[in-house]
Amino acid sequence: MKIAKQKYEQANNFEEKQQAFASVQTVLDALTEISTITLARNNPRIKLAAYRRYFTKVSRSVAVSLRTNNVIASARLFAMQAAQMSQKAPHSEQKWQQIVKM
């Protein structure tokens, strides 16, 4: 878990964070299974609870990043469309209003 957590914290871009996030999920799944079959159940359960809190925090961060990336991509698309529409001026007032609405 320490390695997966470290990879997430050191990730430089969204794709690397997603890969590290998947590693964290894999570790959580394994710990969940271990905590139900081991004789020393309390220690794995305590660690599992802490890791789940961390995973919840990280998953919220990833969700926010994903939404932000989607908004940025949409804004870029609209900006490119507006830029293309504004080429070859002069345009009528109606055309400029349409461009501004982009």
N, C-alpha and C positions, 0 to 999 in steps of 0.2 A: 504494500500500500504506500509505503514511503516513496518508493521509486515512481509510482504512478502519480502521486501527489506532486512530487518534485518536477516531473515532466510537464505537468499541467502548469505549474507556476513559472516554469522557464520557457513555455511555448511562446514563439514569436508572432504567430499568426493564428487565425481562426481555425484553419485545418489542423494544425498541430494541437490546438486545444481540444478539438473534437476527438482526435486520436487518443490523447491522454485521458479524456473524459470516458471513452470506451474502456480504457484500461482500469480506471477507477470502478466502473460498473462491474467489470469482470471480477475484480478483487472482492467487491461487496457480495456478489453472488456466491463466491467460494466461501467467504466468511459466514454467510447465512447458513450454508450447508454444514460447515464445520461446527457452528455453534449448536446445532441440533443433535450432532452425533458424538460429540466429545464428552468425556466424563467431567472435565473441568469446564463446565458450561458458563460459569459466571464471567471469567476473564474474557473469552471471545465475545460474549454478549455485550460487555462494557465497551470493548473496542469497536464492535459492530455499531453500537449506538453512536459513538463518536464519529465514526466514518460515515454513517448515514447522514448525520448533521452536516458534515463537510460536503458530502455529495449533493445534498439539497441546496446548499449555498452555491456550489459550483454549477449545478444544473440551472439555477435561476440566472446566474451570470451568463451562461451559454445561451439561454433563451433570449435574454436582453440583447446580447451581441448579434444573434441571428436576426432578430427583428430590426435592429439598427442597420445591419448590412442590407436587409431587404428594402428599407426606406431609402438608404443611400443609392442603391441600384435603381430604384424607381425614379428618384430625383435626377439621376444622371440621364436616364432614358428621356424624361420630359425635357431636360435641358438640351439634349442633342436634337430632339424633335423641334424645339423652339428655334434653335440655332439654324437648322436646315430650312425651316419655314421663313426665317428672316433674310435668307440669302436673296440676292438679286433685287435689292430695293430699287426704286421706291415702291412702297405698298400703299394700298388704300388704308384709311383709318380703321375700317372694319377688319382688314387683315391684321393690322398691328394689335388690335384688341384681342383677336383670336390667338395671336402669338403670346401676348401677355398672359392670357388665361392658362397657358401651358404651364 
